[in-house]
Amino acid sequence: MKNSSRKKLNLFDATMLVMGGIIGVGIFFTPSGVAASIPVFGPYMAMWVLGGVIAIGGALTFAKLGALYPREGGWFVYLREAYGPFPAFLFAWIVLFVVSTGALAVMAHFCTSMTLTALQLSIEAGDPLRTVIELGFIIALTALALCGVKTSAWVQNGFMLVKLGAIGAFVGAGVLFLEAPETQVVVSGILPEGTSTASAMMSAALPVLFSYGGWQMLGYTASEVKDPERTLPRAIVLGVCGVIVIYLLINLAFVRTLGLPAMAELGGEFAAEAATRALGTGAGRLLSGAMAISAIGVLIVTVVATPWIYVAMAREKLFFARFAELHSKTGAPTLGLLLQLTLASTYLLALRGEVIDVLTGSVVFVEWIFHALVAFAVFRLAKQTGTTLKTPTRVGAGLYLGFALLVVGGTLAQAEPKRISLGLIVIAIGALIYWPWTRWMRLNSR
């Protein structure tokens, strides 16, 4: 039973949840790939501005939908209202088996890597001890989530503030104080012969958007937010705008510290090198620690927010009724949390060191199919409900929809079967079982 007297998320909690769901580890890796595609300062920074504009479009989309339907389940609810139960079921199905549980496995794997690096410990990928540590992160954060959304938000706020402090220290050193002659490197390179700026920016778009992703997480926990009709839209837009400012500043620091050619050449090691140049010897370990903290923050947001989809599913009679039950004291979706823990742990145990290679492509590709559907849902639901969309929302949702279609079409056009097959297989299985499953659920709910 729902306990309405428990503490709920205020605007600060909600905004930190949005920012914590976006600022993960991508910003410490993707700039290298973007620099390799666009080694010219102006277009490079423009790509991060464009990514921010698209993220704002997504934020305005989810803000509008969150205000219209401030219920637990977020994205699932919007799809259910716009298209009916079948697409909503497929979305929840793919979140359960690929997007959320896969992302948890990937982030736990990465968090373990950064923690070991920071502590200067060496345990190879696939080693049973390393798998135990990865499982330990997910189990501990699931236990935290069982204490309730508000308790988890307090911990997430702390991690978020530490994360912002670490980024602020690097940005301050890289932009304001780094003046030694030996650090003045060539800022820009040149595009490869025959490559246009437009095509280079297109190839860099997906990694930029990957770094900006996560603004939708708050909507899953809408029922746990104070005054959700007002708080959800404000928190989503404020959170995304805050992330845009942070990303532009940190990219400026990266470029000023290393230069784009060096960023591209160093690959995944560029962030550690930038930290060492800006903050001195030993900063690489500090950066690894900061990246581990960042990963923990994203893990908290994902662990806490996603199970509310299964609550909404159960209340729509698309899942077992007991999943709609909340803990009598903490209000936590206990069964959803335990199911999520079980599946994410299974991925870690089954895939070991290959977890990132197998899951990342499937997570990104499949999720953007549903990004396109929810972007179009804004226009569909506005028409159904007779709601007038304000110009910023209409333009933002249109931009968001257009880009989502480009991502899906571009991925299929350049399909790498290994990277997209898992997501497509899971969608196909979900589609095949939907009708017998819903029939069985109806018969057993009488």
NUROPA-274674 format. One record per residue: x, y, z of N, C-alpha, C in turn. Coordinates in steps of 0.02 Angstrom, whole numbers, padded with zeros to 5 digits, always signed. Layout:
<recs>
XYZXYZXYZ ...
</recs>
This chain:
<recs>
+00042-00060+00000+00000+00000+00000+00044+00062+00000 +00021+00114-00033+00059+00175-00039+00054+00216+00024 +00109+00240+00050+00110+00281+00110+00119+00353+00089 +00064+00392+00090+00066+00461+00065+00102+00508+00112 +00117+00485+00174+00149+00530+00222+00225+00530+00216 +00254+00485+00178+00326+00483+00174+00353+00544+00136 +00416+00559+00149+00447+00617+00118+00456+00606+00043 +00443+00658+00004+00449+00653-00068+00504+00700-00094 +00518+00695-00158+00572+00733-00189+00551+00805-00201 +00593+00853-00178+00580+00923-00193+00615+00943-00257 +00612+01008-00274+00641+01031-00338+00716+01018-00340 +00751+01030-00285+00824+01018-00285+00839+00945-00295 +00804+00900-00258+00814+00828-00266+00802+00807-00338 +00746+00832-00366+00727+00812-00434+00778+00836-00485 +00802+00898-00477+00851+00926-00524+00917+00887-00520 +00939+00871-00459+00999+00831-00450+00991+00761-00480 +00930+00734-00476+00917+00668-00505+00925+00671-00581 +00898+00725-00611+00905+00733-00683+00979+00739-00703 +01015+00784-00669+01086+00794-00685+01127+00731-00671 +01110+00696-00617+01146+00635-00600+01135+00580-00650 +01075+00580-00681+01061+00530-00732+01095+00544-00798 +01116+00607-00809+01148+00625-00872+01224+00624-00866 +01251+00658-00815+01324+00663-00808+01350+00598-00779 +01368+00553-00823+01397+00490-00801+01470+00487-00818 +01489+00439-00860+01559+00432-00879+01571+00448-00952 +01516+00457-00990+01523+00471-01061+01565+00532-01076 +01557+00584-01035+01593+00647-01047+01668+00639-01038 +01690+00585-01005+01762+00573-00998+01790+00529-01053 +01746+00506-01100+01769+00462-01153+01750+00488-01223 +01687+00508-01231+01662+00525-01298+01697+00585-01330 +01722+00635-01292+01755+00690-01326+01813+00669-01370 +01847+00614-01353+01902+00591-01395+01877+00570-01464 +01822+00531-01466+01793+00510-01529+01766+00569-01569 +01736+00617-01534+01710+00677-01568+01768+00716-01598 +01823+00722-01560+01882+00757-01586+01912+00722-01646 +01909+00655-01647+01934+00618-01705+01892+00632-01767 +01827+00641-01758+01782+00655-01814+01785+00728-01835 +01791+00773-01785+01791+00845-01799+01851+00878-01764 +01911+00874-01792+01970+00903-01758+01978+00978-01769 +01922+01014-01775+01923+01086-01786+01882+01119-01731 +01912+01169-01697+01883+01195-01635+01811+01219-01643 +01797+01261-01693+01730+01290-01700+01677+01237-01709 +01682+01193-01760+01632+01140-01768+01629+01092-01709 +01687+01079-01677+01687+01034-01619+01643+01062-01564 +01653+01125-01545+01612+01154-01492+01540+01162-01515 +01530+01176-01580+01462+01182-01606+01425+01116-01599 +01461+01060-01605+01429+00995-01599+01402+00985-01528 +01439+01008-01478+01415+01002-01409+01357+01050-01395 +01358+01108-01429+01301+01154-01423+01240+01122-01455 +01249+01093-01516+01193+01061-01550+01166+01003-01509 +01210+00963-01480+01188+00909-01437+01147+00935-01379 +01168+00992-01352+01130+01022-01297+01061+01046-01320 +01058+01073-01381+00994+01096-01408+00946+01037-01416 +00972+00981-01442+00930+00921-01450+00909+00894-01381 +00955+00897-01333+00938+00876-01265+00883+00920-01236 +00886+00985-01250+00833+01030-01228+00767+01011-01261 +00770+00992-01326+00710+00968-01360+00681+00908-01324 +00724+00860-01306+00701+00802-01269+00675+00821-01201 +00708+00869-01168+00686+00891-01102+00617+00924-01106 +00606+00966-01156+00541+00998-01164+00487+00946-01178 +00505+00894-01216+00458+00840-01231+00437+00805-01167 +00485+00783-01129+00469+00746-01067+00438+00792-01015 +00457+00856-01015+00426+00903-00968+00352+00910-00982 +00334+00916-01046+00263+00922-01064+00225+00858-01046 +00253+00801-01063+00220+00738-01049+00215+00725-00974 +00268+00745-00937+00267+00737-00865+00214+00779-00832 +00202+00839-00859+00150+00883-00833+00080+00855-00849 +00073+00824-00908+00008+00795-00928-00008+00732-00889 +00044+00691-00876+00033+00626-00844+00084+00616-00787 +00074+00650-00731+00122+00646-00676+00112+00583-00634 +00122+00525-00666+00113+00462-00632+00177+00420-00636 +00183+00372-00590+00241+00328-00593+00242+00291-00659 +00302+00279-00684+00310+00243-00747+00334+00287-00804 +00321+00354-00799+00348+00400-00848+00340+00379-00921 +00394+00363-00952+00397+00346-01023+00345+00293-01041 +00338+00241-00999+00289+00188-01010+00219+00217-01014 +00203+00262-00968+00136+00292-00966+00123+00333-01029 +00173+00371-01051+00164+00413-01110+00149+00371-01172 +00187+00316-01179+00175+00271-01237+00107+00237-01232 +00088+00218-01171+00022+00186-01161-00034+00234-01179 -00029+00296-01159-00081+00345-01174-00084+00362-01248 -00026+00364-01280-00023+00385-01350-00039+00329-01399 -00015+00268-01386-00020+00215-01436-00055+00152-01412 -00072+00149-01348-00103+00088-01322-00054+00043-01287 -00077-00015-01262-00035-00057-01220+00022-00094-01256 +00014-00109-01321+00065-00150-01354+00133-00115-01357 +00138-00053-01385+00204-00020-01385+00231-00007-01314 +00185+00009-01268+00208+00020-01199+00236-00044-01169 +00204-00100-01183+00229-00165-01160+00298-00179-01188 +00306-00168-01254+00371-00180-01286+00425-00136-01255 +00408-00074-01240+00456-00029-01208+00478-00056-01140 +00429-00074-01098+00445-00100-01032+00485-00165-01038 +00467-00206-01086+00501-00269-01098+00575-00257-01115 +00587-00210-01161+00656-00197-01182+00696-00162-01127 +00663-00120-01087+00697-00090-01030+00718-00143-00980 +00672-00190-00967+00687-00242-00918+00744-00287-00941 +00744-00306-01005+00792-00357-01028+00855-00329-01061 +00854-00264-01081+00914-00237-01115+00933-00169-01086 +00890-00119-01092+00910-00050-01080+00932-00039-01008 +00889-00053-00960+00906-00039-00890+00954-00090-00860 +00936-00153-00866+00979-00204-00836+01046-00208-00871 +01046-00198-00938+01109-00197-00974+01152-00138-00953 +01120-00079-00946+01157-00019-00925+01186-00028-00855 +01148-00060-00810+01173-00072-00742+01235-00116-00743 +01233-00169-00784+01290-00213-00789+01351-00177-00817 +01341-00136-00869+01396-00098-00899+01425-00049-00848 +01381-00012-00813+01405+00039-00766+01440+00007-00706 +01415-00049-00682+01448-00083-00626+01518-00107-00647 +01522-00132-00709+01587-00154-00736+01635-00094-00740 +01611-00038-00766+01653+00021-00773+01672+00049-00705 +01624+00052-00659+01638+00079-00593+01692+00039-00557 +01689-00026-00565+01741-00069-00536+01809-00055-00566 +01812-00046-00631+01875-00030-00665+01906+00034-00638 +01865+00086-00632+01890+00151-00608+01910+00148-00535 +01873+00111-00495+01890+00105-00424+01957+00069-00416 +01967+00015-00452+02030-00022-00448+02088+00021-00472 +02077+00060-00525+02130+00104-00551+02148+00157-00499 +02098+00186-00468+02110+00238-00418+02148+00210-00358 +02134+00147-00341+02168+00115-00284+02233+00080-00304 +02249+00084-00369+02309+00052-00397+02310-00023-00383 +02252-00055-00394+02245-00127-00388+02235-00156-00457 +02261-00215-00469+02256-00246-00535+02219-00313-00529 +02158-00314-00556+02118-00376-00560+02091-00379-00631 +02109-00429-00669+02091-00433-00739+02016-00443-00749 +01991-00416-00805+01921-00427-00824+01908-00501-00830 +01852-00524-00803+01835-00594-00804+01856-00632-00743 +01900-00602-00702+01921-00634-00639+01861-00638-00592 +01850-00695-00559+01792-00703-00515+01789-00649-00460 +01846-00628-00434+01846-00576-00382+01819-00511-00410 +01838-00495-00471+01813-00434-00502+01737-00437-00511 +01713-00494-00532+01640-00503-00540+01604-00494-00473 +01635-00519-00420+01605-00511-00353+01600-00436-00334 +01652-00397-00351+01651-00325-00337+01596-00291-00377 +01590-00310-00441+01538-00281-00484+01468-00296-00456 +01458-00358-00436+01394-00377-00405+01382-00339-00341 +01437-00328-00303+01430-00292-00240+01403-00222-00248 +01425-00187-00302+01399-00120-00315+01323-00121-00326 +01300-00167-00369+01228-00169-00384+01188-00191-00323 +01212-00239-00285+01176-00262-00225+01171-00206-00174 +01227-00171-00163+01228-00117-00112+01180-00061-00131 +01179-00042-00195+01136+00013-00217+01062-00008-00220 +01050-00073-00232+00981-00098-00227+00957-00095-00155 +01001-00113-00108+00984-00108-00037+00969-00036-00018 +01007+00011-00045+00993+00082-00033+00925+00101-00060 +00909+00079-00121+00844+00095-00152+00786+00067-00112 +00797+00010-00079+00744-00020-00038+00727+00024+00022 +00772+00071+00038+00759+00117+00094+00713+00175+00073 +00698+00179+00009+00652+00231-00016+00686+00281-00061 +00645+00314-00102+00670+00362-00151+00704+00421-00117 +00675+00447-00063+00703+00506-00031+00772+00491-00002 +00780+00434+00031+00846+00415+00058+00897+00409+00002 +00878+00377-00052+00923+00370-00109+00940+00438-00138 +00892+00483-00139+00904+00551-00166+00956+00588-00123 +00953+00580-00058+01002+00613-00015+01073+00589-00032 +01081+00523-00041+01146+00495-00058+01167+00519-00128 +01121+00516-00175+01135+00539-00243+01155+00613-00244 +01121+00655-00203+01139+00725-00200+01212+00734-00178 +01232+00694-00129+01301+00698-00105+01351+00679-00159 +01338+00624-00194+01382+00604-00248+01383+00656-00304 +01325+00686-00317+01321+00736-00370+01363+00797-00353 +01361+00819-00291+01399+00878-00270+01474+00864-00273 +01494+00803-00253+01565+00784-00259+01586+00783-00332 +01543+00756-00375+01556+00753-00447+01565+00823-00476 +01520+00868-00458+01524+00938-00482+01587+00972-00456 +01606+00957-00394+01667+00986-00367+01729+00964-00404 +01731+00899-00422+01789+00872-00459+01792+00904-00529 +01734+00908-00562+01733+00940-00628+01753+01013-00623 +01727+01047-00571+01744+01118-00561+01818+01129-00551 +01851+01084-00514+01923+01090-00502+01961+01084-00568 +01941+01036-00609+01976+01026-00673+01963+01085-00720 +01901+01107-00724+01884+01163-00768+01921+01226-00746 +01922+01239-00680+01957+01298-00655+02031+01297-00671 +02062+01237-00662+02133+01232-00676+02147+01237-00751 +02105+01204-00791+02117+01201-00863+02102+01265-00900 +02052+01302-00876+02031+01363-00912+02062+01426-00882 +02066+01429-00816+02086+01492-00784+02160+01496-00766 +02190+01439-00747+02256+01444-00717+02312+01410-00757 +02294+01372-00808+02345+01336-00846+02377+01383-00897 +02437+01407-00882+02469+01456-00926+02542+01438-00943 +02565+01381-00919+02635+01363-00932+02647+01355-01007 +02703+01382-01033+02716+01380-01105+02715+01309-01134 +02738+01260-01095+02743+01193-01123+02674+01162-01134 +02622+01192-01107+02555+01163-01116+02517+01196-01173 +02548+01246-01205+02513+01280-01260+02521+01238-01323 +02469+01198-01338+02472+01152-01394+02427+01178-01450 +02433+01146-01507+02390+01164-01563+02318+01146-01546 +02273+01194-01549+02204+01182-01530+02168+01140-01582 +02175+01156-01645+02137+01123-01698+02181+01086-01747 +02151+01036-01779+02182+01002-01834+02144+01019-01898 +02145+00974-01946+02107+00984-02007+02065+00922-02022 +02011+00932-02057+01969+00875-02076+02004+00832-02127 +01993+00766-02126+02022+00723-02178+02000+00745-02247 +02043+00734-02296+02027+00755-02364+01964+00721-02389 +01920+00760-02419+01857+00733-02445+01801+00729-02394 +01815+00751-02333+01763+00749-02280+01736+00819-02269 +01670+00826-02273+01639+00891-02261+01626+00900-02186 +01619+00963-02166+01605+00977-02096+01538+00945-02075 +01489+00948-02120+01422+00920-02105+01426+00845-02093 +01462+00808-02136+01467+00736-02127+01507+00718-02065 +01558+00758-02050+01597+00746-01989+01555+00756-01927 +01513+00808-01927+01469+00821-01870+01417+00766-01863 +01393+00739-01918+01344+00685-01915+01374+00623-01883 +01436+00607-01901+01469+00548-01872+01482+00557-01798 +01488+00620-01776+01502+00634-01705+01438+00640-01664 +01381+00640-01697+01318+00655-01661+01300+00604-01608 +01306+00539-01625+01284+00488-01578+01324+00488-01513 +01391+00492-01515+01428+00495-01451+01411+00557-01411 +01398+00613-01444+01378+00674-01407+01311+00662-01372 +01262+00635-01409+01196+00623-01380+01199+00569-01326 +01245+00521-01334+01254+00471-01281+01274+00505-01216 +01318+00555-01221+01339+00591-01160+01283+00632-01130 +01236+00656-01172+01181+00697-01148+01120+00657-01126 +01120+00591-01137+01060+00551-01123+01047+00544-01049 +00983+00532-01032+00964+00518-00963+00913+00565-00933 +00891+00616-00972+00845+00665-00944+00776+00635-00928 +00761+00576-00955+00696+00546-00946+00687+00510-00879 +00740+00499-00841+00737+00457-00782+00689+00483-00728 +00686+00550-00721+00644+00578-00668+00571+00559-00677 +00547+00556-00739+00477+00542-00752+00455+00474-00725 +00502+00426-00720+00484+00360-00693+00458+00365-00621 +00486+00413-00583+00470+00418-00512+00421+00475-00499 +00380+00493-00547+00336+00552-00542+00293+00551-00479 +00269+00493-00459+00226+00489-00400+00263+00504-00336 +00330+00504-00338+00371+00517-00278+00396+00589-00276 +00371+00631-00321+00392+00701-00325+00337+00746-00297 +00357+00795-00257+00308+00844-00232+00282+00887-00289 +00216+00897-00290+00184+00940-00340+00212+00925-00409 +00203+00863-00434+00238+00843-00496+00219+00883-00557 +00158+00909-00561+00139+00948-00620+00184+01009-00631 +00207+01039-00575+00252+01096-00580+00325+01076-00574 +00340+01030-00529+00410+01013-00514+00443+00974-00570 +00407+00926-00601+00438+00885-00654+00463+00928-00712 +00421+00972-00742+00447+01011-00798+00505+01056-00779 +00500+01088-00721+00553+01134-00700+00618+01097-00688 +00615+01040-00655+00676+01002-00639+00709+00975-00702 +00669+00950-00749+00697+00922-00811+00733+00976-00851 +00701+01034-00860+00731+01087-00899+00791+01117-00863 +00785+01130-00798+00842+01156-00760+00900+01108-00761 +00886+01044-00752+00940+00994-00751+00977+00991-00817 +00940+00989-00873+00972+00985-00938+01012+01048-00953 +00984+01106-00937+01021+01169-00948+01085+01171-00908 +01082+01147-00846+01142+01144-00805+01195+01099-00835 +01174+01042-00862+01221+00995-00893+01253+01026-00955 +01214+01062-00994+01242+01094-01054+01299+01142-01035 +01288+01183-00985+01340+01229-00962+01402+01191-00940 +01393+01139-00901+01449+01099-00876+01487+01066-00933 +01452+01038-00982+01484+01004-01037+01524+01053-01081 +01497+01112-01092+01534+01161-01132+01598+01183-01096 +01593+01193-01031+01652+01213-00992+01705+01158-00990 +01684+01096-00979+01733+01042-00974+01765+01028-01041 +01727+01035-01096+01757+01026-01163+01806+01082-01179 +01790+01143-01158+01837+01199-01167+01901+01184-01129 +01896+01157-01069+01955+01140-01030+01995+01084-01064 +01960+01033-01090+01995+00979-01126+02035+01007-01185 +02002+01049-01225+02035+01076-01285+02093+01120-01267 +02083+01163-01217+02137+01208-01197+02197+01171-01167 +02183+01117-01133+02236+01079-01100+02275+01035-01149 +02240+01003-01195+02273+00955-01240+02273+00977-01313 +02218+01006-01335+02208+01018-01407+02173+00959-01438 +02135+00972-01490+02095+00919-01521+02136+00863-01552 +02191+00877-01588+02230+00822-01616+02255+00773-01563 +02278+00800-01507+02303+00756-01454+02246+00717-01422 +02187+00749-01414+02129+00714-01386+02111+00654-01429 +02111+00664-01495+02095+00609-01540+02147+00554-01538 +02210+00573-01535+02265+00525-01536+02267+00483-01471 +02253+00515-01414+02258+00480-01350+02200+00432-01338 +02144+00442-01373+02087+00397-01364+02061+00399-01293 +02048+00339-01265+02020+00334-01198+02064+00360-01142 +02127+00373-01157+02173+00398-01106+02176+00474-01103 +02138+00508-01146+02145+00581-01151+02125+00616-01086 +02073+00593-01053+02049+00627-00993+02102+00624-00937 +02134+00566-00929+02186+00559-00878+02245+00605-00893 +02264+00609-00957+02319+00653-00976+02300+00726-00965 +02239+00744-00981+02217+00813-00970+02218+00830-00896 +02195+00784-00854+02195+00795-00782+02266+00803-00755 +02312+00762-00781+02382+00766-00758+02412+00833-00777 +02399+00857-00837+02427+00922-00859+02396+00980-00819 +02331+00975-00804+02298+01030-00770+02310+01030-00695 +02313+00969-00664+02314+00965-00591+02378+00933-00564 +02422+00909-00608+02486+00883-00584+02488+00807-00579 +02547+00782-00562+02558+00710-00555+02511+00681-00502 +02484+00623-00517+02436+00592-00471+02364+00609-00487 +02354+00658-00531+02286+00678-00548+02249+00623-00586 +02287+00580-00621+02255+00525-00656+02216+00480-00609 +02247+00465-00551+02212+00424-00501+02151+00461-00473 +02159+00526-00462+02103+00565-00437+02046+00566-00488 +02064+00571-00552+02013+00570-00604+01977+00502-00604 +02014+00448-00597+01983+00382-00594+01934+00378-00536 +01954+00406-00479+01909+00407-00422+01846+00448-00436 +01856+00505-00469+01798+00547-00487+01752+00512-00536 +01782+00474-00583+01741+00437-00631+01703+00380-00597 +01734+00349-00547+01699+00297-00509+01640+00327-00472 +01650+00386-00441+01596+00420-00406+01540+00438-00455 +01560+00462-00514+01511+00479-00565+01470+00419-00585 +01504+00362-00594+01469+00300-00613+01421+00278-00558 +01442+00285-00496+01398+00266-00440+01335+00309-00441 +01344+00374-00455+01286+00419-00459+01236+00397-00511 +01260+00378-00570+01216+00354-00623+01183+00288-00603 +01222+00244-00571+01194+00181-00547+01136+00193-00498 +01145+00240-00452+01092+00255-00404+01028+00277-00440 +01035+00324-00488+00977+00349-00524+00942+00293-00562 +00981+00251-00596+00952+00196-00635+00918+00144-00591 +00952+00125-00537+00924+00075-00492+00859+00099-00460 +00859+00162-00439+00801+00189-00404+00742+00202-00450 +00756+00230-00509+00701+00254-00552+00667+00200-00593 +00706+00154-00621+00677+00108-00671+00622+00062-00645 +00627+00034-00584+00575-00013-00562+00504+00016-00560 +00498+00083-00561+00431+00112-00561+00394+00098-00627 +00431+00081-00679+00399+00059-00741+00359-00005-00728 +00387-00050-00689+00354-00114-00677+00293-00105-00631 +00296-00054-00588+00238-00036-00547+00181-00014-00593 +00197+00031-00640+00146+00055-00687+00120-00001-00730 +00165-00046-00752+00145-00104-00792+00095-00147-00755 +00110-00161-00692+00066-00203-00652-00003-00170-00642 -00004-00104-00634-00067-00070-00624-00108-00066-00689 -00075-00076-00746-00111-00081-00810-00128-00153-00827 -00114-00199-00779-00128-00271-00789-00087-00300-00846 -00027-00273-00855+00020-00301-00904+00077-00339-00871 +00075-00342-00804+00127-00377-00767+00094-00405-00704 +00131-00446-00667+00104-00476-00607+00081-00423-00557 +00021-00433-00529-00010-00382-00487+00033-00364-00427 +00071-00411-00401+00110-00399-00340+00165-00347-00352 +00184-00337-00415+00236-00287-00430+00209-00216-00420 +00145-00207-00414+00116-00141-00401+00118-00124-00327 +00133-00173-00285+00135-00161-00213+00200-00127-00193 +00193-00077-00148+00251-00041-00123+00263-00059-00050 +00325-00052-00028+00342-00066+00041+00302-00021+00087 +00274-00049+00140+00228-00012+00183+00260+00047+00218 +00326+00044+00230+00360+00099+00266+00399+00144+00220 +00437+00116+00174+00482+00156+00132+00450+00176+00065 +00397+00140+00045+00366+00154-00019+00406+00129-00078 +00455+00087-00066+00499+00062-00120+00463+00006-00159 +00473+00004-00225+00445-00050-00267+00488-00113-00259 +00478-00149-00206+00524-00202-00185+00535-00256-00239 +00480-00283-00265+00488-00338-00314+00522-00314-00378 +00506-00253-00400+00539-00226-00459+00614-00219-00449 +00633-00195-00391+00705-00188-00375+00740-00256-00375 +00708-00306-00346+00739-00372-00342+00743-00405-00410 +00692-00396-00452+00694-00423-00520+00750-00391-00560 +00755-00325-00556+00808-00289-00591+00877-00312-00568 +00885-00321-00503+00949-00345-00475+00966-00414-00503 +00917-00458-00507+00928-00526-00531+00952-00527-00603 +00919-00488-00646+00937-00488-00717+01005-00455-00729 +01017-00398-00697+01082-00365-00706+01138-00410-00681 +01127-00445-00626+01178-00490-00599+01190-00548-00647 +01136-00572-00679+01143-00626-00728+01187-00605-00786 +01177-00543-00810+01220-00518-00864+01293-00518-00843 +01306-00494-00784+01376-00491-00760+01407-00560-00754 +01369-00607-00728+01395-00675-00719+01404-00711-00785 +01358-00699-00833+01361-00735-00896+01412-00706-00944 +01420-00639-00944+01462-00607-00995+01532-00590-00969 +01539-00584-00903+01604-00567-00873+01636-00508-00908 +01697-00515-00934+01734-00459-00962+01706-00432-01027 +01659-00468-01059+01632-00445-01123+01569-00404-01116 +01550-00386-01054+01486-00354-01042+01478-00289-01080 +01531-00248-01085+01525-00184-01119+01517-00194-01194 +01559-00238-01224+01556-00248-01297+01488-00274-01319 +01458-00320-01281+01396-00351-01301+01336-00305-01290 +01335-00269-01235+01274-00233-01216+01270-00161-01241 +01326-00126-01248+01322-00054-01262+01285-00039-01327 +01302-00072-01382+01269-00058-01445+01194-00071-01442 +01175-00126-01410+01104-00143-01404+01067-00091-01364 +01096-00068-01309+01064-00018-01267+01051+00046-01305 +01102+00072-01339+01096+00137-01374+01046+00133-01431 +01053+00081-01473+01010+00076-01532+00936+00068-01514 +00921+00020-01470+00852+00005-01454+00819+00064-01419 +00854+00096-01375+00824+00151-01338+00802+00207-01385 +00840+00220-01438+00822+00275-01483+00761+00261-01525 +00742+00198-01533+00678+00182-01565+00621+00212-01524 +00626+00204-01459+00573+00229-01415+00579+00304-01403 +00639+00332-01411+00645+00405-01411+00602+00435-01467 +00605+00404-01526+00565+00429-01582+00491+00424-01567 +00470+00368-01539+00399+00359-01523+00374+00409-01472 +00414+00422-01420+00390+00469-01369+00391+00541-01393 +00437+00557-01439+00438+00624-01467+00374+00637-01508 +00354+00587-01548+00293+00594-01587+00231+00594-01542 +00237+00560-01484+00180+00556-01438+00158+00625-01414 +00204+00673-01409+00185+00740-01387+00132+00769-01434 +00143+00763-01498+00096+00791-01547+00031+00750-01547 +00037+00685-01541-00022+00642-01542-00066+00655-01481 -00035+00659-01422-00074+00669-01361-00102+00739-01357 -00066+00789-01382-00092+00857-01384-00156+00860-01425 -00157+00824-01481-00216+00822-01524-00273+00785-01489 -00257+00729-01456-00308+00689-01423-00341+00727-01365 -00301+00764-01328-00326+00799-01269-00347+00870-01281 -00337+00894-01343-00355+00963-01358-00308+01014-01326 -00246+00992-01312-00197+01036-01280-00159+01075-01333 -00150+01139-01321-00110+01181-01366-00037+01179-01345 +00006+01159-01391+00077+01157-01376+00108+01226-01386 +00145+01249-01337+00181+01312-01345+00236+01303-01396 +00255+01358-01427+00305+01355-01481+00370+01321-01460 +00399+01337-01401+00462+01303-01382+00453+01227-01378 +00397+01204-01351+00385+01132-01345+00376+01101-01414 +00338+01134-01458+00326+01107-01525+00391+01103-01565 +00431+01156-01562+00495+01156-01599+00543+01105-01568 +00547+01104-01502+00593+01057-01468+00575+00985-01482 +00511+00968-01478+00490+00900-01490+00501+00880-01564 +00491+00928-01610+00503+00914-01681+00577+00900-01694 +00620+00940-01665+00692+00930-01673+00713+00862-01643 +00687+00848-01585+00701+00785-01550+00679+00725-01592 +00618+00729-01620+00592+00676-01662+00635+00666-01724 +00653+00721-01758+00693+00716-01818+00760+00683-01805 +00792+00702-01750+00857+00674-01736+00851+00600-01716 +00799+00582-01679+00790+00512-01660+00782+00468-01722 +00744+00492-01771+00736+00454-01833+00802+00448-01871 +00843+00501-01869+00909+00497-01901+00953+00445-01868 +00951+00443-01801+00993+00394-01765+00972+00323-01782 +00907+00310-01780+00882+00242-01794+00898+00223-01867 +00882+00269-01914+00895+00254-01984+00969+00246-01999 +01010+00290-01971+01082+00286-01982+01112+00222-01954 +01088+00201-01895+01113+00140-01865+01096+00079-01907 +01034+00077-01932+01014+00021-01975+01053+00020-02040 +01065+00080-02068+01101+00084-02132+01173+00060-02126 +01202+00069-02067+01271+00048-02055+01272-00010-02005 +01223-00052-02011+01211-00103-01959+01271-00149-01949 +01291-00156-01885+01338-00207-01865+01298-00259-01826 +01284-00317-01855+01238-00365-01824+01253-00379-01751 +01317-00384-01734+01335-00400-01665+01312-00346-01617 +01311-00283-01640+01296-00227-01596+01221-00213-01589 +01181-00236-01636+01109-00221-01632+01066-00283-01626 +01095-00342-01635+01054-00403-01638+01020-00418-01572 +01054-00408-01516+01024-00424-01451+00960-00384-01440 +00963-00319-01453+00904-00277-01443+00847-00297-01488 +00861-00312-01553+00809-00331-01599+00779-00399-01581 +00820-00445-01558+00795-00511-01538+00748-00504-01478 +00767-00463-01430+00725-00454-01371+00658-00421-01389 +00660-00372-01434+00597-00341-01458+00554-00393-01492 +00583-00435-01535+00545-00486-01570+00513-00536-01522 +00550-00556-01471+00522-00602-01421+00464-00570-01384 +00473-00506-01366+00420-00469-01332+00357-00465-01374 +00365-00452-01439+00308-00448-01484+00272-00515-01490 +00310-00570-01491+00281-00636-01499+00242-00658-01437 +00265-00639-01378+00231-00663-01317+00176-00615-01294 +00172-00554-01324+00125-00504-01298+00053-00530-01294 +00026-00557-01348-00044-00577-01348-00058-00637-01302 -00019-00691-01306-00032-00744-01256-00021-00721-01185 +00028-00677-01174+00041-00651-01107-00017-00611-01081 -00043-00563-01120-00098-00521-01097-00162-00562-01087 -00172-00613-01130-00231-00657-01121-00225-00694-01055 -00166-00721-01042-00155-00757-00979-00164-00712-00919 -00139-00649-00924-00147-00602-00869-00220-00585-00856 -00259-00577-00910-00330-00562-00902-00367-00619-00868 -00352-00681-00889-00385-00739-00860-00369-00746-00786 -00307-00730-00767-00286-00740-00698-00303-00680-00653 -00328-00626-00682-00346-00568-00641-00420-00567-00624 -00457-00616-00650-00529-00619-00636-00543-00646-00566 
</recs>
